[in-house]
Amino acid sequence: MPSRPGNLLAWCALKIVLAVAISEPSIGLAQESVRQINIRAERFTFEPSDIEVVEGQRVRLLVEAVDVPHGIGIAGLGVEGVARPGAEPAVLEFLADRPGRYRFVCTVFCGVNHGEMLGELTVVSGSESNDSRTLDDQSDDRAVDVLEPDFYLVTLPTTLRIPHKRFAFRLTHRFSRPLDGGPGYGNSLEDFFGFDSPAFIGLELRYGVAPGAQITVYRNNNRNIQLSGKYNLLRSQSANGMDLDAYVSIEGMNNFRQDYSPVFGMIVSKRVADRATFYAQPMWIGNANKSLLHPELNFRSDSKNALLAGLGARLRVRGSTNVIVESAPRVAGFANGQHHVSLAVEKIVGGHVFQVNVSNGLGSSPAQIAGGGTGNDWFIGFNIARRFY
């Protein structure tokens, strides 16, 4: 009996030793399985910007901001954080459980080239899979795409997505005096090529109601209001892929009190590497005879609806500068005036897109351009778009 306390004490000590011996290797293994990567964020680059990890690996990113606050969001992994200069690096830890290429972006506006602050994290599978898909989530939608920076070409819509629960704003401005409207070059110069004339001005607010789905409200100063929605049906996963959207809108005159024009259409885009994006936008427009900004004399039509075949392209000429061309021939139904044509040059600066355009009509919505343009007159204008993300 006297030896029982000693035996008990020895038994307890043995348990503790065994527990430590068993646990220490597992702790060491857990620590070895974490891949720690230091990222330096500075306007307008991440260093490194190309990262590779192995499937199943736990990854810890230490993000240091050098000059101004920078965010980092990694598409498809649900990872997001903000690093601030002078503070401890932001720590982001996640499990790399899906092979593929994941684009990461700066999510805090940091200057004029904010949209070009990008990187890529590649998760390589254990079998060295060649699957190089860029996975899709909200962070991916935030990245600025130079070949599709805006929700429009000039007037026709594009397939650009907006992140869920985010906003975008757009201003359209068309000077009402034709460029060749005066009796000679001197008179046009005195009016500064129409800049002294009254203008058709429109304001638009856009909201992402769900991933791939968005709604807009647009009003211009001739008291037309347009409500529209767009849903992404097919999204490209390659540099030369195609996107497909369903589009619907309704436009009403006199502050949406009368003469409603419904629109149903599709938007198809085709990217060609990093040089161009081409578009086709077939649309059916009801009551196209209600929004005539350029009525043709003695024109008569048995149809009040129009089938429009929108066509356009955005061509990258240098860095973040694009040239745009669009046309909207009406292939059936109401066809007052000439088919809509626009040319434009645009510059992407951070979250803004600035565009100067020339069109053969003043229309700035599908129903208005379906009403037709002029035969000989050209109007100068501009669009300004701002993303709030």
C-alpha positions in Angstrom: 0.0 0.0 0.0 2.7 2.6 0.7 4.0 2.2 -2.8 0.6 3.0 -4.4 1.0 6.8 -4.5 4.4 6.4 -6.1 3.0 4.1 -8.8 0.2 6.5 -9.5 2.6 9.4 -9.8 4.9 7.4 -12.2 1.9 6.4 -14.3 0.7 10.0 -14.6 4.2 11.1 -15.6 4.4 8.4 -18.3 1.1 9.6 -19.7 2.3 13.2 -20.0 5.6 12.1 -21.7 3.7 9.9 -24.2 1.2 12.7 -24.9 4.0 15.2 -25.6 5.9 12.7 -27.7 2.8 12.1 -29.9 1.7 15.7 -30.2 5.0 17.3 -31.0 5.5 15.6 -34.4 1.9 16.6 -35.4 2.6 20.2 -34.5 5.7 20.2 -36.6 3.9 18.7 -39.6 1.1 21.3 -39.3 3.7 24.1 -39.3 5.5 22.6 -42.3 2.3 22.4 -44.3 1.8 26.2 -44.2 3.3 28.0 -47.2 4.1 31.6 -46.2 4.5 34.1 -49.0 5.5 37.8 -48.5 3.8 40.2 -51.0 4.9 43.8 -51.4 2.1 46.1 -52.6 3.2 49.4 -54.2 1.5 51.6 -56.8 0.7 49.9 -59.2 2.2 46.5 -58.8 2.3 43.4 -56.5 5.7 41.8 -56.0 5.6 39.0 -56.6 2.7 39.1 -59.1 2.9 35.5 -60.2 2.6 32.9 -57.4 2.4 29.1 -57.6 1.2 26.8 -54.8 0.3 23.1 -54.6 -3.3 21.8 -54.3 -4.1 21.0 -50.7 -1.5 23.3 -49.3 -2.4 25.9 -46.6 -1.2 29.3 -47.8 -0.5 32.3 -45.6 0.0 35.7 -47.4 1.7 38.5 -45.6 0.8 41.7 -47.6 2.9 44.8 -47.0 1.7 48.2 -48.3 4.6 50.5 -49.1 3.1 53.8 -50.1 -0.7 54.0 -49.7 -3.4 51.5 -48.5 -3.8 48.6 -50.9 -6.5 45.9 -50.9 -6.0 42.4 -52.3 -8.8 40.1 -53.5 -8.2 36.7 -54.9 -10.8 35.4 -57.4 -12.4 32.1 -56.6 -10.9 31.7 -53.1 -13.0 34.1 -51.1 -9.8 35.9 -49.9 -9.8 39.6 -49.3 -7.9 42.0 -47.0 -6.4 45.5 -46.8 -2.8 46.4 -46.0 -1.8 49.9 -44.7 1.6 51.6 -44.9 3.4 51.8 -41.5 1.3 49.0 -40.1 1.9 45.3 -39.7 1.4 43.3 -42.9 -2.1 42.0 -43.5 -2.3 38.3 -42.9 -4.5 36.2 -45.2 -4.6 32.5 -44.8 -6.6 30.0 -46.9 -6.6 26.4 -48.2 -5.6 26.0 -51.8 -8.1 23.2 -52.5 -9.0 23.8 -56.2 -6.5 23.7 -59.1 -6.6 26.6 -61.5 -5.5 30.1 -62.1 -6.8 32.8 -59.8 -6.5 36.4 -60.6 -5.9 38.8 -57.7 -6.5 42.5 -57.8 -6.1 45.6 -55.7 -9.5 46.3 -54.1 -8.7 49.8 -52.7 -8.4 52.7 -55.2 -4.8 53.8 -55.2 -4.4 56.1 -58.2 -4.9 56.5 -61.9 -3.5 53.1 -62.8 -5.4 51.3 -60.1 -7.1 49.0 -62.6 -3.8 47.7 -63.8 -2.6 46.4 -60.4 -3.1 42.7 -61.0 -1.5 39.4 -60.2 -2.1 35.7 -60.6 -2.0 32.8 -58.2 -1.8 29.3 -59.7 -2.8 26.2 -57.7 -1.1 23.2 -59.3 -2.8 19.8 -58.8 -0.8 16.8 -57.5 -0.9 15.4 -61.0 0.4 18.6 -62.6 -2.9 19.3 -64.3 -3.0 21.6 -67.3 -6.3 23.0 -66.3 -5.7 26.7 -66.4 -9.2 28.1 -65.9 -9.6 31.5 -64.2 -12.3 30.8 -61.7 -15.2 33.2 -61.3 -16.4 35.1 -58.3 -17.1 38.6 -57.1 -13.4 39.6 -56.8 -12.9 38.6 -60.4 -15.7 41.0 -61.5 -13.9 43.9 -59.8 -10.8 43.6 -62.1 -10.6 46.2 -64.9 -10.6 44.7 -68.3 -9.0 47.0 -70.9 -10.9 45.4 -73.7 -14.3 45.7 -71.9 -14.0 48.5 -69.5 -17.5 49.9 -69.8 -21.1 48.5 -70.0 -21.5 50.1 -73.4 -19.6 50.6 -76.7 -21.0 54.1 -77.4 -24.8 53.4 -77.1 -25.0 49.6 -77.6 -24.6 47.4 -74.5 -21.6 45.1 -73.8 -21.3 41.9 -71.8 -19.3 43.5 -68.9 -20.4 42.2 -65.5 -20.7 44.2 -62.3 -19.9 42.7 -58.9 -22.8 41.7 -56.6 -24.1 44.7 -54.5 -21.9 47.2 -56.3 -22.8 50.4 -58.2 -21.7 52.1 -61.4 -22.6 55.6 -62.8 -22.6 56.9 -66.3 -23.1 60.3 -67.9 -24.0 60.7 -71.6 -23.7 64.0 -73.4 -24.6 64.8 -77.1 -24.2 68.3 -78.5 -27.3 69.1 -80.6 -25.6 71.2 -83.3 -24.3 69.1 -86.2 -20.6 69.4 -86.9 -21.3 70.5 -90.4 -24.5 72.4 -89.6 -23.1 75.9 -90.3 -22.6 77.7 -93.6 -18.9 77.1 -93.7 -15.9 76.2 -91.6 -15.6 79.6 -90.0 -19.1 79.5 -88.4 -18.5 75.9 -87.1 -15.2 77.1 -85.5 -17.0 80.1 -83.9 -19.4 77.7 -82.2 -16.4 75.5 -81.2 -17.7 72.6 -83.3 -21.1 72.5 -81.6 -19.8 72.8 -78.0 -21.8 76.1 -77.6 -25.1 74.4 -78.5 -27.7 72.9 -76.2 -27.1 69.2 -75.4 -29.0 66.0 -74.8 -27.7 64.8 -71.4 -28.4 61.5 -69.7 -27.6 60.0 -66.3 -27.5 56.3 -65.4 -27.2 54.3 -62.2 -26.4 50.6 -62.4 -26.5 48.0 -59.6 -25.5 44.3 -59.3 -28.5 42.5 -57.9 -26.8 39.0 -58.0 -23.6 37.5 -59.5 -24.0 38.0 -63.3 -27.3 40.0 -62.9 -27.6 43.8 -63.1 -30.3 46.5 -63.4 -30.1 50.1 -64.5 -32.1 53.3 -64.4 -31.4 55.9 -67.1 -33.0 59.3 -67.7 -32.1 61.9 -70.2 -33.2 65.5 -70.4 -35.9 65.0 -73.0 -37.8 63.3 -70.1 -37.3 59.7 -71.3 -36.7 57.1 -68.6 -35.3 53.7 -69.4 -35.4 50.7 -67.0 -33.2 47.8 -68.1 -31.7 44.5 -66.9 -29.0 42.1 -68.1 -28.1 38.6 -67.1 -24.9 36.7 -68.0 -25.7 33.3 -69.5 -22.3 32.3 -70.7 -18.9 33.5 -69.5 -15.6 33.0 -71.3 -12.8 31.1 -69.5 -10.1 31.9 -72.1 -8.4 34.8 -73.8 -10.3 34.0 -77.0 -13.6 33.0 -75.6 -17.2 34.2 -76.0 -19.7 35.7 -73.6 -23.5 35.7 -73.9 -26.0 38.0 -72.1 -29.8 38.3 -72.1 -31.0 41.9 -72.3 -34.4 43.4 -71.5 -35.5 47.0 -71.1 -38.5 49.3 -71.3 -38.4 53.0 -72.1 -41.2 55.5 -71.4 -41.6 59.1 -72.4 -42.7 62.0 -70.3 -41.1 60.6 -67.2 -42.3 57.1 -67.9 -46.0 58.1 -68.2 -46.6 57.3 -71.8 -45.5 55.8 -75.1 -43.6 52.7 -73.8 -41.0 50.9 -75.9 -40.1 47.4 -74.7 -36.8 45.9 -75.8 -35.7 42.2 -75.9 -32.3 41.1 -77.0 -29.1 39.2 -76.7 -25.5 40.4 -76.5 -22.7 38.2 -77.8 -19.0 39.2 -77.4 -15.9 37.6 -78.9 -12.4 38.4 -77.6 -9.4 38.2 -79.8 -6.3 37.9 -77.5 -5.4 41.2 -75.9 -6.2 43.3 -79.0 -9.9 43.5 -79.7 -13.4 42.5 -78.6 -16.2 42.2 -81.2 -19.9 42.4 -80.5 -23.3 41.4 -81.9 -26.5 42.7 -80.3 -29.7 41.5 -82.0 -32.7 43.3 -80.5 -36.4 43.6 -81.0 -37.8 47.1 -80.2 -41.5 47.7 -79.7 -43.0 51.1 -80.6 -39.8 52.3 -82.3 -41.9 55.0 -83.9 -42.3 56.8 -80.5 -38.8 58.1 -79.9 -38.0 59.9 -83.2 -35.2 62.4 -82.7 -34.6 62.8 -86.4 -38.0 62.3 -88.2 -37.7 61.7 -92.0 -39.9 63.9 -94.1 -42.8 62.0 -95.7 -41.8 58.7 -94.2 -44.5 56.1 -93.8 -44.4 52.6 -92.3 -46.9 49.9 -91.7 -44.9 48.6 -88.7 -44.2 50.4 -85.5 -41.7 47.8 -84.2 -38.1 47.2 -85.4 -35.6 44.3 -85.5 -32.2 45.7 -84.9 -28.9 44.0 -85.6 -26.3 45.8 -83.5 -22.7 45.3 -84.5 -19.6 46.8 -82.9 -15.9 46.5 -81.9 -13.5 47.8 -79.3 -9.9 47.9 -80.6 -7.0 48.4 -78.2 -4.5 50.9 -79.8 -2.2 51.6 -76.9 -2.1 50.8 -73.3 -5.4 51.8 -71.8 -6.6 53.6 -75.0 -9.3 52.1 -77.3 -11.0 52.9 -80.6 -14.6 52.0 -80.9 -17.0 51.5 -83.8 -20.6 50.5 -83.7 -23.6 50.3 -86.0 -27.3 49.4 -85.6 -28.8 48.5 -88.9 -32.5 47.7 -88.7 -33.1 44.5 -90.7 -36.9 44.4 -90.4 -39.9 46.6 -89.4 -39.8 50.3 -88.8 -36.9 52.0 -90.5 -37.2 55.8 -90.3 -34.1 57.8 -91.3 -30.6 56.2 -91.5 -29.1 53.4 -89.6 -27.2 54.4 -86.4 -23.4 54.7 -86.7 -20.9 55.9 -84.0 -17.1 56.2 -83.7 -15.3 56.9 -80.5 -11.9 57.1 -78.7 -11.8 56.2 -75.0 -9.2 56.3 -72.2 -9.3 54.2 -69.0 -8.1 56.0 -65.9 -8.4 54.1 -62.7 -12.2 53.6 -62.0 -13.2 56.0 -64.8 -13.7 55.6 -68.5 -13.6 58.9 -70.6 -14.9 58.7 -74.1 -15.3 61.2 -77.0 -17.7 60.1 -79.7 -19.2 61.2 -83.1 -22.6 59.8 -84.2 -25.0 60.4 -87.0 -27.8 60.8 -84.4 -28.6 62.0 -80.9 -30.0 58.8 -79.6 -28.5 57.3 -76.4 -30.8 54.3 -75.8 -31.9 51.3 -77.9 -35.3 52.7 -78.5 -33.9 56.1 -79.6 -31.4 54.7 -82.0 -34.0 52.4 -83.5 -35.9 55.5 -84.4 -33.1 56.3 -86.9 -30.3 58.8 -87.5 -29.7 61.6 -90.0 -28.4 61.2 -93.5 -25.7 63.9 -93.6 -25.2 65.3 -90.1 -22.7 64.2 -87.4 -22.9 65.1 -83.8 -20.0 65.2 -81.3 -20.5 64.0 -77.7 -18.9 62.3 -74.8 -19.6 59.6 -72.2 -18.1 59.4 -68.7 -18.4 56.1 -66.7 -17.4 55.6 -63.0 -17.3 52.2 -61.2 -17.8 52.3 -57.4 -15.7 49.2 -56.7 
